[in-house]
Amino acid sequence: MNYLYESTRSEKLTSTPSNAILKGLSDDGGLFVLKDIKNLSVDIESLKGKTYYEIAETVISKLLSDFSMEQINACVHGAYENKFSSEDITPLVKVGDDYILELFKGPTSAFKDVGLSILPHFMTTAMKINNVEDEVVILTATSGDTGKAALEGFKDVEGTSIIVFYPKEGVSKVQERQMVTTEGNNTFVGSIYGNFDDAQSGVKKIFTNKEFLAEQKEKGIVYSSANSINIGRLIPQMVYYFKAYADLMDRNEVVYPEKVDFVVPTGNFGNILAGYFAKLLGLPVGTLVCASNENNVLTDFLNEGVYDRNRPFHKTISPSMDILISSNLERLLYYMSGCDNAYVKQCMDSLNSTGKYAVTDEIKEKIQKEFFGGCATNTETSFVIKKVYEEKGYLLDPHTAVAYKVMEDFKTKNNANKCVVLSTASPYKFTKDVYEAVFGKTDMEEFVCMKELNKKTGVDIPNNLKDLESKPVLHNASMPKEDMIQFVSDCKKGN
Ligand SMILES: *Cc1c(COP(=O)(O)O)cnc(C)c1O
């Protein structure tokens, strides 16, 4: 059975799964969603004893109905085999009474590797399915981790190129260094004077510039997105929710259908939305706990039903969550409104023109049944890093620490199930903040600090970060956001 995806904003704009992956964003600016997702289901008990690969094939085949099983098998193995430093791909670690799902074992030490390692394989397969002979150019805005993970994923993949924009002052030293040292003959990187939302809206503008796109198409170039708005990233992110539950069953920590709560450090709402999709497919998920940093627009939305981005933008020690427009929330609105495209469009129009929208009380209550929203300040985040290290011997990165803090709040206010905290980065991606949280202020330079943190804690430094210091800088373009389109056009002139 072939299921069609449709735009969140119009039921008339439909697409096959493979074409939705190639397009990234629907023509009307809406996001692709699968209306029929509730009719699909995964047999949870059958996942007992299965490997990550087997679970991935089971889950992904439900959602990419025009891919053959052989194609999905090739994508899954091509993406993860020998590329992650753990055979489990996403290992589950027990810390005290809770569980930490380590999503950072991939080539760039951030959870985005899980989606972005497989996206190029999905795309090249989708190109074959649709007989596309154009070059696919990936255009991406990043708050830090997406950029490098996408660059690594697409590097030297035939028939593709990748262009990444990041906010000049909005990413960590290590993140910037990871990006600007990227090798490969199809990789381009530029920094923007502005914040992540500037970079993201700049990219969205290019995607909706029909004249530019038509001109490029003439030259055999089509553009697509690697941001978490692409369903090709969301779908693989559902897999680790199932894997975590399977691990809990295998260890006799839960017996199906016991519910589990998942706590997710959230920015663009992609990771946590994948958890909601997993629930729609039958995973016994209790509450999805949405953790924000000082940019707590989602906390307010979940508590009050009003999304209002008109507020100061805070730079925090969890920069990958410094976001005021959480794009994937649009997909949640779609499902929570009963697949009401016109309603979603109205909310998004309002967000565009006034920076704000309010949902009906009915929708608000429906959302609150599934989600809990909380936030942590920088001070609270640092405190939690220190406390968990000293009391439990586990070193959290700042994003995961935000989630840990919100989990504690959630547990004091609710009768929680077993909790799984999604850990989205290695502490070594944010070495200095982690070091200072545990051991106090330091003047040490980032890479010296890395070695010192390793010496003091005994926690291994991931290989990809160890040799970063000595790699040459290969990308150094900076620009105002108005120049992004020119940069894109120039990148492709050379080839
Ligand atoms: C991207 C990212 C997040 C936020 O994930 P979303 O899917 O955008 O909500 C959290 N932590 C880290 C380390 C990230 O890179």
The ligand as a Gaussian input file, in Angstrom:
#p B3LYP/6-31G(d) Opt

LIG

0 1
 C       19.570000      19.993000      17.348000
 C       19.854000      19.713000      18.743000
 C       18.836000      19.747000      19.712000
 C       17.408000      20.112000      19.365000
 O       16.763000      19.130000      18.588000
 P       15.456000      19.507000      17.766000
 O       15.156000      18.314000      16.949000
 O       15.819000      20.697000      16.920000
 O       14.401000      19.833000      18.763000
 C       19.178000      19.448000      21.018000
 N       20.461000      19.176000      21.374000
 C       21.447000      19.139000      20.475000
 C       22.832000      18.856000      20.939000
 C       21.187000      19.399000      19.135000
 O       22.184000      19.362000      18.251000

